[in-house]
């Protein structure tokens, strides 16, 4: 549920592809600030590594960085774990216990799998983001923590916010800056660099000779789909280095026998004892089937893109509505203060009826 990262564990954010250059550029821009950052990406792409870079090159690097796996904390104890609790707050609470925000005071906290935070706890997290204030479970004492908050997820939080599965105000507050880590299949040119890094690190750590990958072995790795991304690639390299440790050069055949089964269906072999015209018809038929499948995938992608555009349009509309609501609330507050709380004069100054003003006061919790 909780991991503490130290500077000694820093790993460079490898990759010379344009996508990774953009990621490093964004990191460099936000590192000196305390701004909250939402890190998006598939599992295994290196979201936590981005968070470590944001912490360990920031002014907070001398203080702790805690990584909290929000998906691993049961809903019933989430607030106790994150905000702490007082002795006697619930059965089994035999002592005071500080939460993760207190433990990370002065440093950084990464909320991994942030989309799994219980809805009831999200409003309290929003308060910490806004003013650094929270209360332990079972306490009425307001505490403060000076913590930079980073969040990471592989979920579509914009869709979750639009569907009511995640608080919209918290979503807007977390995504002050968004860094999207690309999947490995979108930066295949980085694969040889990553392979050599993982191979050398693993062999040195285990004191075994460092082999080299042949060009065709590297090509096979480049052509893999890598559904588990960089994490899957690292595990594959370490498996090959362990099971083929007697080899000075890792060949294509060695790579093939140590790769996990392909996630995409492969074409069945064609029997060569058939007449050429039959083979040609079968080949054309298979190509047509592949084309049909690809057209279906394109349709799915287009449908997803349209739905995302609609969701974004709806979010923009809701964001504008929220801003107008805040402006109205502030105008009412100032006018009410200007007239010493006199509702009649306030309503006249605002150009609305007293009944409308009363409804607005209740809506904005002024009364």
C-alpha positions in Angstrom: 0.0 0.0 0.0 2.9 2.4 0.8 6.4 2.7 -0.6 9.0 5.2 0.3 11.4 6.2 -2.5 14.9 7.3 -1.9 17.3 9.2 -4.1 19.6 6.2 -4.4 16.9 4.4 -6.3 16.7 7.0 -9.0 16.6 5.5 -12.5 17.1 7.7 -15.6 14.0 8.2 -17.7 15.4 6.5 -20.8 14.4 7.2 -24.4 15.4 9.4 -27.2 12.0 9.3 -29.1 10.1 12.5 -29.6 7.4 11.3 -27.2 9.9 10.8 -24.4 11.6 14.1 -25.2 8.3 15.8 -24.7 7.8 14.0 -21.4 11.2 15.2 -20.1 10.5 18.7 -21.3 7.2 18.8 -19.3 9.0 17.5 -16.2 11.7 20.2 -16.5 9.0 22.9 -16.6 7.1 21.8 -13.5 10.0 20.5 -11.4 10.7 23.8 -9.6 7.1 24.3 -8.7 4.7 22.8 -6.1 2.0 22.4 -8.7 0.0 19.2 -8.7 0.6 16.8 -11.6 -1.6 14.1 -13.1 0.4 11.3 -14.7 -1.4 9.2 -17.2 -0.4 6.0 -19.0 -0.9 2.3 -19.4 0.4 -0.1 -16.8 4.1 -0.6 -17.0 4.9 2.6 -18.9 6.8 4.2 -16.1 4.4 6.6 -14.4 6.1 6.2 -11.0 9.4 6.9 -12.6 8.1 10.2 -13.8 6.9 11.0 -10.3 10.3 10.2 -8.9 11.9 12.6 -11.3 9.5 15.3 -10.3 10.4 14.8 -6.7 14.1 14.1 -6.8 15.0 17.1 -8.9 12.7 19.5 -7.0 13.4 21.7 -4.0 11.7 19.0 -1.9 14.2 16.3 -2.7 15.8 16.2 0.8 12.4 15.3 2.2 10.5 12.0 1.8 8.5 10.9 -1.1 5.8 8.4 -0.4 3.9 6.3 -3.0 0.4 5.2 -1.9 -1.3 2.5 -3.9 -4.9 3.7 -3.6 -6.2 0.6 -5.2 -4.7 -1.7 -2.6 -6.3 0.1 0.4 -9.7 -1.2 1.5 -12.4 1.5 1.3 -13.2 1.1 5.0 -9.7 2.1 6.2 -8.7 4.5 3.5 -9.1 7.7 5.5 -7.4 6.1 8.5 -4.4 5.1 6.4 -4.1 8.4 4.5 -5.1 11.0 7.2 -4.3 9.0 10.3 -6.5 8.2 13.4 -6.7 8.9 17.1 -6.7 6.3 19.8 -10.1 4.9 20.4 -11.5 6.2 17.0 -12.6 2.6 16.2 -12.2 -0.9 17.4 -8.6 -1.8 17.4 -7.3 1.8 17.4 -5.2 1.4 20.6 -2.8 4.3 19.8 -2.6 7.5 17.8 -1.3 6.9 14.3 -0.1 9.5 11.8 -1.3 9.2 8.2 0.6 9.3 5.0 0.2 13.1 4.6 1.8 13.7 8.0 4.6 11.2 7.2 5.3 13.0 3.9 5.3 16.5 5.4 7.7 18.7 3.6 8.0 16.2 0.7 5.9 14.6 -2.0 3.2 12.1 -2.0 2.2 10.1 -5.1 -1.3 8.8 -5.2 -1.0 5.8 -7.5 -4.2 4.4 -9.0 -5.9 7.6 -7.9 -9.1 6.7 -9.7 -9.7 4.0 -7.0 -10.1 6.5 -4.2 -13.5 6.1 -2.5 -16.0 8.9 -3.5 -16.6 9.7 0.2 -12.9 10.3 0.8 -12.4 12.4 -2.3 -13.8 15.6 -0.8 -11.3 15.4 2.1 -8.5 14.9 -0.4 -9.7 18.0 -2.2 -9.4 20.0 1.0 -5.8 18.9 1.4 -5.1 20.0 -2.2 -6.8 23.4 -1.6 -5.3 24.4 1.7 -3.2 21.6 3.1 -5.7 20.9 5.9 -7.1 17.6 7.2 -8.3 15.8 10.3 -7.4 12.4 11.7 -10.2 9.9 12.0 -11.8 10.4 15.4 -10.3 13.9 15.9 -11.7 17.4 15.5 -8.3 19.0 15.5 -7.4 20.5 12.1 -3.9 19.6 11.1 -1.8 20.9 8.2 0.7 19.2 5.9 3.1 20.9 3.5 3.0 18.2 0.8 3.2 18.3 -3.0 0.6 15.9 -4.4 1.2 13.9 -7.6 -1.4 11.4 -8.9 -1.1 8.6 -11.4 -3.7 6.4 -13.1 -4.2 4.2 -16.2 -8.0 5.0 -16.1 -9.8 7.6 -18.2 -10.5 10.1 -15.3 -12.3 12.5 -17.6 -14.9 9.8 -18.5 -15.1 8.8 -14.8 -15.7 12.4 -13.8 -18.4 12.8 -16.5 -20.2 9.6 -15.4 -20.1 10.6 -11.7 -17.6 7.9 -10.7 -15.0 10.5 -9.7 -15.5 14.1 -8.4 -15.2 16.6 -11.1 -13.8 19.3 -8.8 -11.1 16.9 -7.7 -10.4 15.9 -11.3 -9.9 19.6 -12.3 -7.7 20.2 -9.3 -5.5 17.2 -9.9 -5.0 17.9 -13.6 -3.4 21.3 -13.2 -0.6 19.8 -15.4 -1.0 16.4 -17.1 1.9 14.3 -18.3 1.0 11.3 -20.5 3.6 8.6 -20.6 3.5 6.8 -24.1 3.2 3.1 -24.4 6.3 1.2 -25.6 4.8 0.3 -28.9 4.6 4.0 -29.8 8.3 4.5 -29.2 9.9 1.3 -30.6 13.2 3.1 -31.4 13.8 3.3 -27.6 13.7 -0.5 -27.2 17.4 -1.2 -27.9 18.5 1.5 -25.4 16.1 0.1 -22.8 17.3 -3.5 -23.5 21.0 -2.7 -23.0 20.2 -0.7 -19.8 18.2 -3.5 -18.2 20.7 -6.2 -19.3 23.7 -4.4 -17.9 21.9 -3.5 -14.6 20.7 -7.1 -14.1 24.0 -8.8 -14.9 26.0 -6.4 -12.7 23.6 -6.8 -9.8 23.8 -10.6 -10.1 27.5 -10.8 -11.0 27.1 -12.7 -14.3 28.8 -12.0 -17.6 27.1 -9.4 -19.8 26.1 -10.8 -23.2 25.2 -8.8 -26.3 22.0 -9.1 -28.3 22.4 -9.8 -32.0 20.8 -7.5 -34.5 18.0 -9.9 -35.4 17.3 -10.6 -31.7 17.0 -6.8 -31.2 14.6 -6.7 -34.2 12.3 -9.3 -32.7 12.1 -7.3 -29.5 11.3 -4.2 -31.5 8.4 -6.0 -33.3 6.7 -7.2 -30.1 3.4 -5.6 -29.0 4.5 -5.3 -25.4 1.1 -5.0 -23.7 2.9 -4.8 -20.4 5.2 -2.0 -21.8 8.6 -1.2 -20.2 7.9 -3.5 -17.2 7.2 -6.4 -19.5 10.4 -5.7 -21.6 12.5 -5.5 -18.4 11.2 -8.8 -17.1 11.8 -10.5 -20.5 15.4 -9.2 -20.7 16.1 -10.5 -17.2 14.5 -13.9 -18.0 16.7 -14.2 -21.1 19.9 -13.1 -19.2 19.1 -15.8 -16.5 18.2 -18.7 -18.7 20.8 -18.0 -21.5 23.7 -17.0 -19.2 26.2 -19.3 -20.9 25.8 -17.4 -24.2 28.1 -14.6 -25.2 25.6 -13.4 -27.8 21.8 -13.6 -27.5 20.4 -14.9 -30.8 16.9 -14.5 -32.3 16.1 -18.1 -31.4 17.0 -17.6 -27.8 14.7 -14.5 -27.7 11.8 -16.4 -29.4 11.9 -19.3 -26.9 11.8 -16.9 -23.9 9.1 -14.6 -25.1 5.6 -14.8 -23.7 2.9 -16.0 -26.1 1.8 -13.3 -28.5 -1.2 -11.3 -27.5 -2.3 -10.9 -31.1 -3.6 -13.8 -33.1 -1.1 -15.1 -35.7 -2.0 -16.3 -39.2 -2.2 -20.1 -39.7 0.5 -21.6 -41.9 -0.4 -22.3 -45.5 0.1 -25.9 -46.8 2.5 -25.8 -49.7 1.2 -29.0 -51.4 -1.8 -27.1 -52.9 -2.0 -25.7 -56.4 -0.7 -22.1 -56.9 -4.2 -20.8 -57.8 -5.7 -22.3 -54.6 -2.9 -20.8 -52.5 -3.4 -17.4 -54.1 -7.2 -17.5 -53.4 -6.5 -18.5 -49.8 -3.9 -15.7 -49.4 -6.4 -13.1 -50.8 -9.1 -14.4 -48.5 -6.9 -14.1 -45.5 -5.9 -10.6 -46.6 -9.5 -9.6 -46.9 -10.2 -11.0 -43.4 -7.3 -8.9 -42.0 -8.6 -5.8 -43.9 -12.1 -6.4 -42.4 -10.6 -6.7 -38.9 -8.5 -3.5 -39.4 -11.6 -1.6 -40.7 -13.5 -2.7 -37.6 -10.6 -1.5 -35.4 -10.6 1.9 -37.2 -14.4 2.2 -36.6 -13.9 1.4 -32.9 -11.1 4.0 -32.6 -13.3 6.6 -34.4 -16.2 5.9 -32.1 -14.0 6.2 -29.1 -12.6 9.5 -30.3 -16.0 10.9 -30.9 -17.2 9.8 -27.5 -14.1 11.4 -25.9 -14.7 14.6 -27.8 -18.3 14.7 -26.6 -17.1 14.0 -23.0 -14.6 16.8 -23.3 -17.2 19.2 -24.6 -19.5 18.4 -21.8 -16.7 18.9 -19.3 -15.8 22.2 -20.8 -19.4 23.3 -20.5 -19.6 22.1 -16.9 -16.3 23.9 -16.1 -17.7 27.2 -17.5 -20.8 26.7 -15.4 -18.8 26.1 -12.3 -16.7 29.3 -13.0 -19.9 31.4 -13.5 -21.3 29.9 -10.3 -18.2 30.9 -8.3 -18.3 34.4 -9.8 -22.0 34.7 -8.7 -21.2 33.4 -5.3 -18.4 35.9 -4.8 -20.5 38.8 -6.0 -23.2 38.0 -3.6 -20.7 37.6 -0.7 -19.1 41.0 -1.4 -22.4 42.8 -1.9 -23.9 41.3 1.3 -20.8 42.4 3.2 -21.0 45.9 1.7 -24.5 46.4 3.0 -23.8 44.9 6.4 -25.9 41.8 5.8 -29.0 43.7 4.8 -30.8 41.4 2.4 -33.2 43.9 1.0 -30.4 46.4 0.0 -28.3 43.5 -1.3 -31.1 42.3 -3.5 -31.7 45.8 -4.8 -28.0 46.3 -5.6 -27.8 43.0 -7.4 -31.0 43.6 -9.3 -32.8 40.5 -8.1 -35.8 39.8 -5.8 -35.4 39.1 -2.1 -36.9 35.7 -2.6 -34.3 34.9 -5.3 -31.5 36.2 -3.0 -32.7 34.1 -0.1 -32.7 31.0 -2.4 -29.1 31.8 -3.5 -27.9 32.3 0.0 -29.2 28.9 1.0 -27.7 27.4 -2.2 -24.3 28.8 -1.5 -24.6 27.9 2.2 -24.4 31.5 3.4 -27.2 30.7 5.8 
